[in-house]
Amino acid sequence: MTKPAIAIHGGAGTILRSSMTPQREQQYTDALRQALHTGYGILSHGGTALDAVEAAIKSLEDCPLFNAGKGSVYNNAGQHEMDAGIMSGKDISAGAVSLIRNVKNPIALARALMDRRGHVFLCGEGAEVFAREVGLAVEPDSYFDTPFRYEQWQEAKKTDSSFLDHNVTVSDKKFGTVGAVAIDSHGDLAAGTSTGGMTNKKYGRIGDSPIIGAGTYANNKTCAISCTGHGELFIRSVVAYDVSCLIEYKGMTLAEACHEVVMKKLVAINGEGGLIAIDHLGNIQMPFNSEGMYRAMKNPDAELIAIYK
Amino acid sequence: MTKPAIAIHGGAGTILRSSMTPQREQQYTDALRQALHTGYGILSHGGTALDAVEAAIKSLEDCPLFNAGKGSVYNNAGQHEMDAGIMSGKDISAGAVSLIRNVKNPIALARALMDRRGHVFLCGEGAEVFAREVGLAVEPDSYFDTPFRYEQWQEAKKTDSSFLDHNVTVSDKKFGTVGAVAIDSHGDLAAGTSTGGMTNKKYGRIGDSPIIGAGTYANNKTCAISCTGHGELFIRSVVAYDVSCLIEYKGMTLAEACHEVVMKKLVAINGEGGLIAIDHLGNIQMPFNSEGMYRAMKNPDAELIAIYK
């Protein structure tokens, strides 16, 4: 029996203690703890890594604090367009959805697609049709409307900029994404990522979150990875699969591979962000090269919830 | 000065000599030669690998024989939805577009996006808006209507199946994709892939072609790759970047890496298809595990155009 373990993130970026109120910090910490315990509870009762990852991400999607699900930012047209991806390390099966609206839990849609074992990646209205066919919860636009995100959108429109997440100045970046990785008592790995994209985004832009190999990857031979960061650079660097390959082909440990990719290769191209990773031995890494990353981990021996460096 | 070289493909699958007429075979050979010489002509006059790849793929997109651009298959709604991706090995910059309609040359749109150095991946109507903004050629739906593809769509609708490309029975599969990889006299690598997707496809399905790392990848340190095959399995296997990693991290030659991925790893999961690859030394590989692959290569010393095993 493998010792179960889970790690989650709620996005990385310019998250400074100086700009956070104690009350706000407590809200984030509570939300991370709830998602962490939801996922770990499944693992500790013999559930699968896939179920734990999906449940933890659903918890984060249902929380208005994070840019995913209910808390998703507004795009250029005042809509909420979401992406999500999930992968099983057991058989490298995967599901990903992009630019979907009204689906309450995008990660559940990615999971339903994966479970069908047919198409891997669906986009836009077609993916929403599939969501209704499989009976997933659909919410009106108003469900995703939150005052905080609306203000951010109004600010973004004033400067005609497309914010990476929900900050007032572009230099003050946050990469709004949520994700989870887990290993279950059978030794199976899983990874998932979900996002509401960029405030005021145009053009049907897709980031790294739903791209298998870039924002999300899992393989029992190596590790499970969920990323958060500057999506374009994470796509070009095939970040998640790169960590896996450094372990499988170069013999690196999880810690070495994560350091190489996040602190060296990404830093070299100004690829701001981070990732959470868990390997087939249950080791966990949560590296980031930005100011902060909402993150948490739990196994039978330890629990950690953290925001800053 | 590096010796320039280029390789192209027009899709893989159940392509049997027994089901081909001499006239049809000649048409394919002529079309491949034209695209090959268009790309190589740019390289031999000192042009860049990127320009050669784009020009060769445009030539294949403009030919009704291949499932890309003008020859794109019909989706479930009787429309032509196309995907394309391009990547430069010089700075691992990339551009990808998905589910776009009416754009004459999807590869040119991917290139225009890459040249902007902003977003990497655009999808659907937003990508078409971008195409008009940058002044790319837009064609009416009728431009993409070809009798052969229309018949295939009618056949597909009868059986309510979603064909991978343009064959009458699912056991008789073709993976309709076009692609090119090249190295120029400066030693820079580039790769590109373009497709019209699956006949009668629903749900906004995206295959591997526009996914950086899966269907398309280029890096001057290792190689340039363009894939054609069962897209879902190519996405899950991160095929293009896997070849690159086997070279960079495991020290394999291009031939060894291609064999490992196409003839072993993909075969093990019934991942039918193939790829074209060129490394930083100008070596070319064009492996496939299906019955045939429309393919061609040219360098100062050799020229090859082939269809069957």
Interface residues (C-beta under 8 A of the other chain):
Chain A: M87 I92 S93 A94 S98 L99 G118 H119 V120 F121 L122 C123 G124 E125 G126 A127 V129 F130 K202 Y203 G204 R205 I206 G207 I211 I212 G213 A214 Y217 G231 E232 I235 R236 S237 V238 Y241 D242 C245 L246 Y249 K250 I269
Chain B: M87 I92 S93 A94 S98 L99 G118 H119 V120 F121 L122 C123 G124 E125 G126 A127 V129 F130 K202 Y203 G204 R205 I206 G207 I211 I212 G213 A214 Y217 G231 E232 I235 R236 S237 V238 Y241 D242 C245 L246 Y249 K250 I269
